Amino acid sequence: MKKSQSKKPVGAKRKEKINLKPITDVARYLGIKKQYLEHYGPYKAKLSLDLLKSLRRKKRGKYILVSSITPTPLGEGKTVTAIGLSMAFNKLKKKSAVCLMQPSLGGVFGIKGTASGGGAAQVLPSEDVNLHLTGDTHAVESAHNLCAAYLENSTFKGNPLDIDTASIIWRRALDTNDRSLRNVNIGLGSKTDGTTRKVGFEIIDASEIMAILALSDDAKDMRERLGKVILGFNKKGKPVTAEDIKVAGAMAALLKDAIKPNLLQTREGTPCFMHTGTPGDTSLGVASVVADKIALALCEYVITESAFGADMGAEKFFDIKCRAGGLTPDVAVLVCSVRGLKMHSGDVDVVLGRPLPRDIFHESVSAVERGLSNLEKQIENLTTFGVPVVVCVNRMKDDTDKEITAITRRVATFGAAGVAVSDAWARGSEGAAELASAVISACKIKHSFRFLYPTDMPIKDKIKRIAKTLYGAREMKFSDDANKKILDLKKLKLDNLPICMVKTHLSLSNSPKRKGRPHGFKLPVEDIRIFNGAGFIAASCGSVKRIPGLPKVPRGTKIDITEEGKITGLF
C-alpha cells in the first residue's frame, strides 16, 4: 500500500464572490436536456422523474460510499470529503457527481450547524441549501401531519375501523428541535376537541415519510409505500394503514414534487444531487435512491454519503438502501481525523456545544495510535460487506506530520485497500487529488458485495448479527415489550424485513461514553417498531431521542438579516 501525505493546509482559497454557473450549464455538463429541468431560480432545479425513465438502459458508473469512524460530536468531515472527492474526479476529466442528504433546519437552528460542506468544498448556493432549499422537508411534514389528523378524525368520528387507540404508533412531526414535544397530551378541553390520549413528536427527518422518499424508485412506488404505512392496530390486533383511513392518495399529492431530486453545484461547479435527509441514529442516514440512480446513469464516478460511522449509516446503506434500490457499491471511503482518533484514545472528551479541549491541539502520536482501534474495527465492518476500503485522513490545520504518519503506516495492517490524506476543505479538488487516485485504483479491485444477513432470518437473529459482528457486543438483552412486538410481527408475517438499528452514533456500544473499540458489552433492545411503508423494522437500543432538544444558546440566536435582506450568522 502506498503511504503518502499531502502538504499542510494553508487555508481555503476564498473569494469575495463566487461566480456560480447557471444550473442549465451544470445540467448540460451531465447531458441532461432542458425538458427535464424544473427551475427554482437560476442556480437550483428539480429533475423530472421522466429523466430516470429515459436513462434505464444507460451503463452504470462506479458507486462510491463515504463513511467514517465513530465520529466526534463535531463530525469527521464526510460531507467535505465527498464533495472534494467529486470535484477531484472532475479535475481529472472523469465525469462525477456527489449525492448528499439535505440539511435539517433542526440542526441549522439548534447546535449541529449547517450541512453543505465547508471551506473550498461546499455545495452552493449554501444559504438556499440550509434554509428550505426547494421545500421537500415541508412537504414531508405536511404529509406526515395530514396522516395524523386523518387518523385522529377516524377515531373521533365513530371509529369505524375499530382502532385500538392505545396501539397507535403514528406520531406528529416537525423540523424544529423541541424537547417539550417528545411526549404530549392531546384532545384536552371539551368533547368536541378530539379524543384524549398521549402522543409525541419526532424530528421530520426521522419520519417514515422521509424514509419512503429516500427508498422509492418513482412516484408509483412512493404511492404504494405510503399506502402500506402502519399507523396502529385494531382491537383484533390487525394493522391499520394509511390506505385504510383513505389518506395515502392525499399524502402522495403533497409529495408529488418532493420525490424529484434537486440539482445544485459545488464551489467548483461540480454537479451535486441533494435529496432527502434521514438521521443515521434514529433512521436510515442516506440520500435518495432516485438521485443516486440518475447520477450513476450520467457519470463515471458517483459519490454518496451515509450518516455517522460505518457501524451505523454504512450498515443501513448496504443492508437497506442497496437492497431496496438494487444498488451495488464499488468502493467505500472511510474518513478519519487526528482529532477523532485522539478522542477514541480516551485522553480527551469532545462535547458538542463546548470549546474543544486544549490537549486536542497538542501533538500526541501516542493518543492517535491508541485511538486507532476504532479505525481498525470500522475497516473490518466495511470489509464484512465485501467492498474495498480506502481510508481518508481528513487533515485539519493543527495536525502534525508525525500524527498523520502514525495513521497511514498502520492502515495496511488493518486490511484497507488504500490510504490517502485529504485537505479538501482548504484546497478543494487539489486537496482531494490523492484520494481520487486511491479510489480509482480501488475501483479496479475485483470484489463481491454481500449483505450482512438474509431478510428471512428471524428478527432477533438479524439484530444479533448486526450487534455482534459490527458493534462487538457479547450478548443481547431484549425487553419484554420488544419480545412481544417481535412475536406479534412474526404472527402478522411482517418479520421478513431488514433491520434499522436505533442507537447512539457516538460509540460502537449503546453508551456514548465508551470510545475506541468496546468489548464484551451487553446491548439492550428496548423497543421494536415497524416501518412497513419504508420496508424495515427499527430496533431501539438505549435512550436515543427521536426529536432533539435545543442547547442553552441555540445557533439560531446569531442568525438575522440585514436591511437589504442579506442573511447573516448562518455560517
N, C-alpha and C positions, 0 to 999 in steps of 0.2 A: 504494500500500500504506500502510496506517495504521501510523505509528510511535508506540509508546506504551510506557510503563514503569510498573510498579506501585510502590507505596511500599516503602521498605526494610523487610525483615522485622524484626519486633520480638520474635521468639521464639514458639514454638508455644504455643497455648492448651492447656496441660496441666492435667489434673485429677488429683487424687489417685486417684480411682476413676472408671472409665468404665462407664456402665450399658449393657451390651450388650443388644441386642434378642434375644428367643428366636428361634432360627433359623426357627421356624414363621412368625413375623411377617415375616422377610425374604423367605421363600418366598411368603407371601401377597401381599406388595407386587408380586412378579413375576407373580402369577397361577398359582403352582404349587400344585396340590392336595396334601393331606397324603398321599394314597396313593402319591405319587412320592418321598416323603422317607424316607430310611433314616438314623435318628438316630445320631450319635456324641456323645452328651451334649447339653446344651441349646443349644450355640452353633455346632455344625457338623453337617453332614449330607451324605450321598451322595445322588445323584439317580438314580433308576431310569432305565434306557435306554428304558423304555416311554414316558417323558416326551417324548423326542425323536420317537418314532413318532407321538405324538399331536399334534405341532407341525409335521408335514411340510408342511402347506398354509398355514401362517402366513406373512404378509408379512415379509420380512427388514428389519431395521433398518440403520442406517448402520454401516459397518465401518471402524474407525479403528486403524491401526497406530502404535505408539510405538516409534521407533528413536532412534539418536543419532549424533553424530560419532564418530570413532575415540576411544574413551574413555581417560581416565587409568586406572591400575590400581584406583582407588577408585570408578570409575563416574561417569556423568554425571547420574544421578538419574532414569532411565527409569521405574523402578517407582513412585517417589514421584509423578512426573508423571502416569503412567497412573491411579493411584489418585485423585490430586487432580482430574484432568480428569473422571473418572467422577462424583465427588462434586459437582463444579461443575454438571454437566448435571442432576443430580437437584435441586440447589438451584434451577435454572432451570425446574423442573417438567417436565423431559424425562426419561422413564424410561431409566435407563442401568445398565450393569453393567460391571465390569472383569474380564478373564480373564488370569490370571497363571500363571507357572510355579511349581512347588513348589521350595522351597529344598533344597539338598543338605546333608546332615549333614557331608560333607567340608568344605564351606565354613564351616559354622557352627562346627565344632570346629578348623578349620585356621587360615586367615588372613583370608579374604574377609569373613566375618561373616554376619549374618542377611540375609534377602531378603524381608522383609514390608513394605517401605516404611519410613517413619520420621517422627518428629515428629507433626504433625497429619494426616499422610497415610500411614496404615498399615493393614494387614489384621489383624483380631483374631479369636480370641484368639491373640496373637502368639507366645506360648510354644508353643502347640499347632502353629501353622503351621511353626515352625522345628524342632520336635522330633517327628518321626514323622507328625504330622497324623492320617491315617486308615490309615497303614500301606502305602500304594501302593508306595513305594520298596522296602520289604522284600519285597513280593510279587514285584516285578520281579527283585530279587536272587535270590529263591528259584527262580523260573522259569528264570532265566539259568543258575544253577549246577546246577540239576537237569539241564538240557540238556547241560552239560559232563560231568556224571557219567555220563549215559547214553552219551555219545559215547565216553568212555574205556572204559566197560564193553563197548561193542560191539567196540572194537579189541582188548580183552583176551580176550574170550570167543570166540576163533576168527576174529574179523574177517570175518564173513560178507559184508559189503559191499565187501570188498577195499579198505578205505580206506588211502590213502597218508598215513601219519601225519605226514610232512614237509609235507603240504599243508594241514593243519588250520589254520583261521583263527579258530575259536571260542575265545575266551579266558575266563578267570574274571572275576567282577565283585564289587565290594563298595562300600559307601558311606563309605569312610574313606580319607583321603589317606595313602598309604603307598608311598613311592618304592621301598622294598626289594622290593615285589611286582611291579614292572614286568616283570622277567624272572626266572623261577624254573625249577628242575628238579623234575619230579615222577616218581613211580614208583621212588624210591630205596629201597633195602632189599632184601628178599627177592623172589623171583619172584612171590610172591602179592600183592605190593604194587602191582601195576599195571605199565603199560608206561612205561619211562623215556624221557622226552623233555623238551624245553624248552617252557615255556608262559609266559603272562604274565597280569596282571590289568589291568582298566580300571575307572575310576570308574563306578558303576552308572548315572549319568545318561548316559554315553556308550554304554551297551548298546543293541544293536539292538532289544531288547525294549521299552525305554523309547520309542524312536523309533516302534515299531509302535503302542504305546498312544497316542502323540501323533497319529498319522495315521489310525487306524482309525475307520470310520464307526459300527461297532456290534460286538457280540460275534461275530457270524458273520464279519465282515470281519477281525477280530482273529485268529480261529481259522485262517482261510485264510492270512493273512500269516505266522503262526507256522510253519505247515507248509512255507512257501517259504524259510525261513531256510536259507542255505547255510553249512554247518559246515566243509566242506573238500571234497576231491575224491578219487575213487577212482584206482586206478593206470592207468586208461584216460583220466583227465582229465575225467571226468563229475562234476557236482556231487553231493554227498551232503547231504541236507536233514534238518531236524528231523522231517519226516514219514517219511523213510526209516528213521530209528532209532526210530520209534514213540514219540516223546516229546512231540510237539506238542499232543496232547489233554491230557496231564497239565499241561503248561505253561499251557494255556488255563484249566484248572480252578483253578490257583493265581491266575490273573489275573481271575477272574470278577467280583470286586468292584473291582479296581483300574481297570477300564475305565470305571467310573462316576465322573462328575465330582464334585468336592467343592464344597459351597456354604458360604461364610462371609460376613463383612461387614467393611466398613471402619470406621474410627473414628467416622464419621458415620452408620453404618447402611446404607450403600450396598451392594448385593449384589456379592459377589466370587466368581467361579468360579476355583478354583485346582486345576489338574490337569496332571500330568506335568511333567517338568523335564529338558530336554536342554541340555547346554552348547553355546554357539554357536561355539566354536573347533574342537571335535572332532566335533560332531554338529549337530543342527538349530537348537537355541536357540529353540524355540517352545513355547507351551502347546498343549493338545489341540484337535483339530478338533471333537470331540464337544461340549466345553464352549462353544466359540465358536458352534456351530450352535444349541445350546439358547438361549444368550444372545441371538443375533440374532433368534430367533423370538419372544422375550419383550420385547425392549427397542427403543427408538427409536435409541439410540446404544450401541454396544459398543466398548470399548477393549481392545485386546490388545497384548502386547509381544513383541518379539524380542530375543534376546541381543546384546549388544555393538553395534558400529557398523552403519551401513546397508550397508556393503560385505559384511558377514558375515551377521548374523541376518536383516536385512531381505531380502537377496537370496534366502536359503533360504526365508524365509516366502513370498515371491512365487512362486519357481520350483518349490518342493517342496510346501509346505503348501497353498497356494492351488490348485495344480494337483491335488493328491491329494483335497482336500476340495470342489472345485468352488466355491471362495470367491472373491469379488471385492471388493477393498478400495476404499473411497471416498476416504480421506484418509490421508496419512502425516504424523505429527508427528515432527519431528527435534529432539531435545533437545541443547542445548549448554550449556556453562558458561564463565564467565570463566576459571576455573581450568584447564579443559581446553584452551581456546584459548591460554592462556599457555604451557602445556606444548608445544603444537604450534608455538610460535614458536621453540623451541629454547633459550629463556633459562633454563628451569627443568626439573628432572628429577624426576618423581613416581615413587616406588618403593613398592610395596605392602609394608607392614610397617615402613616408616621414617617418621619425622616429616616433614610437608610442609616444603619449604624456605621460609625466611622471606621470600624475594623474592616468593613467590607471593601474599603478603598485601599487598604494596605496590602502589599504583596504578601501572599501566603500560598506557596506551592503545596505545602502540606495540607492545607484546608481543601484546596482544589482536588488533590489526589484522594483524600478521604471521601469527598463528595462524589467521586466517580462511580461509586456503587450504584447510584440511581441511573446514571447514564448506561452502565453495563446492563442493568435489568431492562431498561426501556429498549435497548437494541435487541435483547433476547425476545422481548414482547413482539416487536415488529417482524423479526425473522421467523417467528412462530407461524406467521401467515404466508411464508414462502416468498417474501418480497425483499429484493436487495435494499440495503440501508446505507445511505450516505449521511455521515454526521456533519452538521454545520455548526461551527463555533461562531456565534454571533458576537463579534468583538465590540466592546464598549471602550470609551475613552480612557478609563483608568486601568484597563487590563494591561499586564506586562507580558513581554515575550516569554519569560520563564513560565508563567502561568498558562499561556496558550500552548507552549511546547509540552507541558505536563499532560495536557489533554490529547493532543494529536499523536504523541508517541505511544499512548496506551490503547487507542481506538482499534488498531489492528488486532490486538489480542481479544477484543470483545466481539469479533465476528462481523464488523461493518465492512461494506464493500469499498468505502472510500471516506475521506475526511477533507474538509476544506474550511478555511476561515473566511468569514464574510463581514464586510463593513458597509453593507448596502445603505444603511441609514446615513452614513457620512458621504459615500461616493456613488450611490446609485448603481447603475448597471456595471460600472467599472469595478465597484467593490464586491460584486457578486460573480465576477467572471470566473474566478477559480472554482466556485461552487457549481456553476453551469457546466464547466468542463468535467467535473467529477460526476455530475448527474448523467451527462451524455455517455460517459464510459460505463456507468452502472446500468444504463438502459440496454446495453448490449449483452448483459449477462443473462444467460438462459435461466429461467425460473418457473416455478409452478405455483401460482397463487392458490391458497386454500382457506376455507372458513375454519373458525375455531371449533364449531360444533354443527351437527345437523339439526334442523328445526324440529324434527320429530322426536328428539331426545326429551325425556321428562324435564319439566321446568326446573326442578331442584338440581338435576344433573347439569343442566346448561349453566345455571348460576354458579355451581361449584366449580365447573371447568374454568369459567372466567376468573373467579376469585382465586383459585389455587394456581392456575397457570400464569396469569398476568399480574396478580397482586402479591402472590406469595403467601396467601392465607393458609393456616394449618387446618382449620376446621370452620364450619358454618354453624350459626345458631338461628333457626327460623322461629319467629314469634308465633303464638297460637293464631293470631289474626292472619299472618302470612300463610300458615299451613292451611287454614280454612279456605282462603281465597285460591290457593293453588289447587286444592281439591275441587272447588266449585268450577274453576276454568277447565279442568280435565273433564268433569261431567258434562259441561256445555260444549266440549270439543273445540275449545278456543285456546288450547295449550300449545299448538304447533306453530309458534311464532318465535322470532328471535328475541333476545333479552336486551333491554336498555337499563344498564345499571345506574342507579342514582346514589352518588356518594361524593364526599369531598374530593376536589381536584388537587388539593394541596399535599396529598400523601398517597402512597400506594395502598395504605391501610384506610380505615374509616376515621382515623384520628388525624386532624391537620398537624398535630404536634410531632408525629412520628415521621422523621425525614430519612433520607438515604434509601436504604433497602430493608424495610422491616421484615422480620422473620417470625414465624410461629405465633401469629396473632389469630384471634377468633373474629370472624366477620359476621356481624348480626344482620339479618334480613328482617326488617320490622314491618314492611308493608309490600303488597303486590297490587299493581293497578293495570288494567287492560286498556291499551290504546288500539282498539280494533280497526279504526279507520286508517291510522298511520301504519298499522301492521307490526306492532311489537308489544311486549309485556315489560312494564317498568318494575324493577326490584329496588326498593329503597333501603339503603344501608346507613343508618345514622341520621342525625338531625339536619339534613340539608333543606334549607328553606326554598319554597317554590316562588316566593316573592322576597327580594332583598329589602333591607332597611336602609335609611339614609345615614351618613356619618354626621358627626357633630357639626361640621362645616361642609355642606354639600358643594360640589364643584359648580353647580348652577348659580351659586351666590356671586360668582365672578363673571357671569355671562350677562351681556347687555347689548344694546345697540346705540349707535351714535345718532346725532340729529339727521345725518344723511342716510340712516338706515343700515349702516355697516355693523356687522356682528363683531363684538369684542369679547375676549376672555374665553373663547371656545377651546383654544389650543394653548 
